[in-house]
Amino acid sequence: MIGFIVAGLIIGILARLIKPGRQHLGIIATLLLGLVGSIIGGSIASMLGTGDIFELNVLGFIVSVIAAILLIGVAEGLAGTRAKR
């Protein structure tokens, strides 16, 4: 479980580094988006037959980072519309 949290944090940090621009997210939001991204990436990799959802593999890691980047974009979009109101 601790490894899953650490992997989620690493994935969230990598996603924030890869995504251009400045993100206004805290460490908790980064951790949560990284965790969700890692679950999505692990699920997709598992569906493709590369391993179990909790197994660390290259395809799952790449898809996890991509999913986390997309989730950060969605979170920024939601935060931006909330701030404009």
C-alpha positions in Angstrom: 0.0 0.0 0.0 2.8 2.4 0.8 4.5 1.6 -2.5 1.2 2.4 -4.3 1.1 5.8 -2.6 4.8 6.5 -3.4 4.2 5.5 -7.0 1.1 7.7 -7.2 3.1 10.7 -5.9 6.0 10.0 -8.4 3.5 9.7 -11.2 1.7 12.9 -10.1 5.0 14.9 -9.9 6.1 13.6 -13.3 2.8 14.6 -14.8 3.1 18.1 -13.4 6.7 18.4 -14.7 5.6 17.2 -18.2 2.5 19.4 -18.5 3.4 22.9 -19.7 2.4 25.9 -17.7 2.0 26.5 -14.0 -0.4 24.3 -12.1 -2.1 25.7 -9.0 -2.4 22.3 -7.2 -1.1 21.3 -3.8 0.8 18.2 -2.9 -2.4 16.4 -1.8 -4.1 17.1 -5.1 -0.9 16.0 -6.9 -0.9 12.7 -4.9 -4.6 12.0 -5.5 -4.4 12.7 -9.2 -1.2 10.5 -9.4 -3.0 7.7 -7.6 -6.0 7.9 -9.8 -3.8 8.1 -12.9 -1.9 5.0 -11.7 -5.1 3.1 -11.2 -6.3 4.0 -14.7 -2.9 3.1 -16.2 -2.7 -0.2 -14.3 -6.2 -1.0 -15.4 -5.5 -0.3 -19.1 -2.2 -2.2 -18.9 -4.0 -5.1 -17.3 -6.6 -5.1 -20.0 -3.9 -5.2 -22.6 -2.4 -8.3 -20.9 0.9 -6.8 -19.8 0.4 -7.8 -16.1 -1.7 -7.3 -13.0 -3.0 -3.8 -12.1 -0.7 -3.6 -9.1 2.4 -4.8 -11.0 5.0 -2.3 -12.0 5.6 -2.4 -15.8 6.7 0.1 -18.4 3.4 0.3 -20.3 1.4 0.8 -17.2 3.7 3.5 -15.9 3.6 5.4 -19.3 -0.2 5.2 -19.4 -0.4 6.2 -15.8 1.6 9.4 -16.4 -0.5 10.2 -19.5 -3.7 9.7 -17.5 -2.4 11.9 -14.7 -1.5 14.6 -17.1 -5.1 14.5 -18.5 -6.5 14.5 -15.0 -4.4 17.6 -14.0 -5.8 19.4 -17.1 -9.3 18.5 -16.0 -8.7 19.6 -12.4 -7.3 22.9 -13.7 -10.3 23.4 -16.0 -12.7 22.8 -13.1 -10.8 25.0 -10.8 -10.7 27.8 -13.4 -14.4 27.7 -14.0 -15.0 27.8 -10.3 -12.7 30.8 -9.9 -14.5 32.7 -12.7 -17.9 32.5 -11.0 
